Amino acid sequence: MVLKLHGSPISTCTKRVAAVLHEKHVPFELVPVDFAKGEHKSAAHRAKQPFGQVPYIDDDGFVLYESRAIARYVAAKYAAQGTPLVPSTSDLKATALFEQAVSVEGSNFDPFASGLAYEKVFIPMRGGATNEAHVEYLAKTLDMKLDGYEAILSKQKYLAGDEITLADLFHLPYGAFLKRLDYNYLEDPVKRPNVARWWKDITSRPSWQAVQEKVESSL
């Protein structure tokens, strides 16, 4: 049975999972969830994803939600194929550095990048008003946080070392959203050359290009 990814091609978290599936060369079927019709809030969907969000996967009857948890599951189940995205558990130090990098994304990037998307796109879509003071705080804080990224990436190719991991790929959906919002934080070769080099690297990967092509074809 082909793994089923229930979500939307325009959903950031769905794209995060899809990128990992492509990176691991895992065939999958995207089962569209129509936000406009409120399908993500239906009883049938909530039976699989109790928070009424996307995505979730159905892997031959095994249902799992939360994009980062799904990504870890895929990377572990298909460890022998595609790109290795997590270090061997026998390498304690490499695992610790990987977990550190995952924590960096979750604590120092996602809250601010996703917050900007929420304030500037999702709130207005629902008829609300953007809190410009909060936008300014989020933007300034993210700008400062990326100085830490520059320090890390000045010493190594990726966030956990010199090999790409899930920690890098986790940045892709909301990093791309920043560009859509006209924040050039990840692409400024003068202010942060190593961040710009890293961002160009991970966004150029065939896995992410495949995800972007799927989004474009769905619009």
Secondary structure, 3 states (H helix, E strand, C coil): CCEEEEECCCCHHHHHHHHHHHHCCCCEEEEECCCCCCHHHCHHHHCCCCCCCCCEEEECCEEEECHHHHHHHHHHHCCCCCCCCCCCCCCHHHHHHHHHHHHHHHHHCHHHHHHHHHHHHHHHHCCCCCCHHHHHHHHHHHHHHHHHHHHHHCCCCECCECCCCHHHHCCHHHHHHHHHCCCCCCCCCCCCHHHHHHHHHHHCCHHHHHHHHHHHHHC
